[in-house]
């Protein structure tokens, strides 16, 4: 009974760490401020077009850089939704509002809306919780090693495959909302700011839940062409 309780506890803690941890860390370890009235009004308009519904918006200051895993070299450009349902917060760096045009911002916000609607974050949390619970079961000898290892491999492979499908589904939601071409343009614009070519998949990306950005752009471009 204690072993079962321990395994459940491991799964719950892992889920909360993945689902709530990034929100906790961002709120406490990043330089944040409330949006001004003008910024709030503009973001409300952009979010309305993108179909992104969140409970709060925070503006991040400082240097650094990441937009949908694409870095820039001219200051931090970050658009991300963190937190569980009912407590979702949109974190946007100042440069998103100062340096990106509305079409690019809408494309990035729509991509985040797609992730929210497909529960991509919750899927990642459940997958990681399941893997850690199986590892804990193996370590505590709650299950035979061979059975536990086989379960770990099966869950891992399923998580990789399903995770990619969920991400592509999220991109499809974004394309439904604002157009596939606009989302692809936004991704490419951010990559161009950094001066890099979006990575495409090869053997080294087979075991990544997140599909390479280049593959996602190619899929969006194909859809845009099919839709004419």
C-alpha positions in Angstrom: 0.0 0.0 0.0 2.8 2.4 0.9 4.5 1.6 -2.4 1.4 2.4 -4.4 1.0 5.7 -2.5 4.7 6.5 -3.2 4.3 5.8 -6.9 1.1 7.9 -7.1 2.9 10.7 -5.2 5.8 10.6 -7.7 3.4 10.9 -10.6 1.5 13.8 -9.0 4.6 15.7 -8.1 6.1 15.2 -11.6 2.8 16.4 -13.2 2.6 19.5 -11.0 6.3 20.3 -11.6 5.9 20.2 -15.4 2.4 21.9 -15.4 2.8 24.6 -12.7 6.6 24.8 -12.3 7.3 27.0 -15.4 4.6 29.5 -14.3 6.1 29.6 -10.8 9.6 30.1 -12.1 8.6 32.8 -14.6 6.6 34.8 -12.0 9.5 34.7 -9.5 12.7 34.7 -11.5 12.0 36.8 -14.5 11.7 40.6 -14.7 8.1 41.2 -15.3 5.7 44.1 -15.3 2.0 44.7 -16.0 1.2 45.9 -19.5 0.3 49.6 -20.0 -3.2 50.5 -21.0 -2.1 50.9 -24.6 -0.2 47.6 -24.6 -3.2 45.8 -22.9 -5.6 47.2 -25.6 -3.3 46.1 -28.4 -2.7 42.7 -27.0 -6.4 42.2 -26.4 -6.9 42.9 -30.1 -4.1 40.6 -31.2 -5.3 37.8 -28.9 -8.8 38.2 -30.2 -7.7 37.7 -33.8 -5.5 34.8 -32.8 -8.2 33.2 -30.6 -6.0 33.1 -27.5 -7.8 33.3 -24.2 -5.8 33.6 -21.0 -6.4 34.8 -17.5 -3.5 37.3 -17.3 -0.8 39.0 -19.4 2.7 39.8 -18.2 5.3 41.8 -20.1 8.9 40.6 -19.7 11.8 43.0 -19.7 15.6 42.3 -20.2 17.8 40.4 -22.6 17.8 36.9 -23.9 15.8 35.3 -26.6 13.3 32.6 -27.5 10.2 32.5 -29.7 8.8 29.1 -30.2 12.3 27.7 -29.7 13.8 30.1 -32.3 16.3 32.6 -30.9 17.1 36.1 -32.1 20.3 38.0 -31.5 18.7 41.4 -30.9 17.1 41.1 -27.6 14.7 38.7 -26.1 11.6 37.8 -28.2 9.4 35.5 -26.2 5.8 34.5 -26.6 4.6 31.8 -24.3 1.6 30.6 -22.3 2.3 28.9 -19.0 0.2 27.6 -16.2 -2.7 25.1 -15.8 -6.2 25.6 -17.1 -7.9 28.5 -15.3 -4.6 30.1 -14.4 -3.0 30.5 -17.7 -0.6 33.5 -18.1 0.6 34.9 -21.4 4.3 36.0 -21.1 5.3 38.5 -23.8 8.6 40.3 -24.1 8.7 44.0 -24.8 10.4 43.4 -28.1 7.4 41.5 -29.4 5.3 44.7 -29.2 8.1 47.0 -30.1 9.9 45.2 -33.0 7.4 42.7 -34.6 4.5 43.7 -36.8 1.0 42.7 -36.0 0.9 39.8 -38.5 4.0 38.2 -37.0 2.7 38.7 -33.4 -0.7 37.2 -34.4 0.9 34.2 -36.0 2.9 33.5 -32.8 -0.1 34.1 -30.5 -2.2 31.8 -32.7 0.5 29.1 -32.3 0.2 29.4 -28.6 -3.6 29.3 -28.8 -3.3 26.1 -30.7 -1.2 24.5 -28.0 -3.7 25.6 -25.4 -6.6 24.2 -27.3 -4.9 20.9 -27.9 -3.7 20.7 -24.3 -0.1 20.2 -25.4 1.2 21.3 -22.0 -1.0 18.8 -20.1 0.0 16.0 -22.5 3.7 16.7 -21.7 3.0 16.7 -18.0 1.1 13.4 -18.1 3.8 11.8 -20.3 6.7 12.8 -18.0 4.7 11.8 -14.9 4.0 8.4 -16.4 7.7 7.8 -17.3 8.9 8.9 -13.8 6.3 6.7 -12.1 7.4 3.7 -14.1 11.1 4.4 -13.2 10.1 4.7 -9.6 8.3 1.4 -9.8 11.4 -0.2 -11.3 13.7 1.2 -8.6 11.4 0.2 -5.8 11.0 -3.3 -7.3 7.2 -2.8 -7.4 7.3 -4.4 -10.8 9.8 -6.9 -12.3 12.6 -5.2 -14.2 11.9 -6.7 -17.6 8.2 -5.8 -17.4 9.0 -2.3 -16.1 11.6 -1.7 -18.8 9.3 -2.8 -21.5 6.6 -0.5 -20.2 9.0 2.4 -20.1 10.0 1.8 -23.7 6.4 1.5 -24.8 5.3 4.7 -23.0 8.3 6.6 -24.3 7.7 5.7 -27.9 4.0 6.4 -27.6 4.8 9.8 -26.0 7.2 10.7 -28.8 4.7 9.8 -31.5 1.6 11.3 -29.9 3.5 14.4 -28.8 4.3 15.2 -32.4 0.8 14.6 -33.5 -0.5 17.0 -30.8 1.9 19.7 -31.9 0.9 19.4 -35.6 -2.7 19.5 -34.4 -1.9 22.7 -32.5 -0.4 24.2 -35.7 -3.5 23.2 -37.6 -5.7 25.0 -35.0 -3.5 28.1 -35.5 -3.9 27.8 -39.2 -7.6 27.5 -38.9 -7.7 30.7 -36.9 -5.4 33.0 -38.8 -4.2 31.1 -41.9 -1.4 28.6 -42.4 0.7 31.1 -44.4 0.5 33.7 -41.6 1.7 31.2 -39.0 4.5 30.0 -41.3 5.5 33.5 -42.0 5.7 34.3 -38.3 8.0 31.3 -37.6 10.2 32.2 -40.5 10.4 35.9 -39.5 11.7 35.0 -36.1 14.3 32.6 -37.6 15.4 35.3 -40.0 15.9 37.8 -37.2 18.4 35.3 -35.7 19.9 34.5 -39.1 19.4 30.8 -38.9 17.6 28.2 -41.1 14.8 26.4 -39.3 16.0 22.9 -38.5 14.4 20.0 -40.3 14.1 16.5 -39.0 16.8 13.8 -39.3 17.8 10.8 -37.2 18.9 13.0 -34.3 15.3 14.3 -33.9 13.5 11.0 -33.9 13.4 10.9 -30.2 12.1 14.5 -29.6 8.5 15.1 -28.7 8.7 18.6 -30.4 8.9 18.4 -34.2 11.7 20.5 -35.8 10.5 24.0 -36.6 11.5 23.5 -40.3 9.2 20.5 -40.6 6.3 22.4 -39.0 6.8 25.3 -41.4 6.9 23.0 -44.4 3.7 21.4 -43.3 2.0 24.8 -42.9 3.3 25.9 -46.3 1.9 22.7 -47.9 -1.5 23.4 -46.3 -1.4 27.0 -47.5 -0.7 25.9 -51.1 -3.5 23.3 -51.0 -6.0 25.9 -49.7 -4.9 28.2 -52.6 
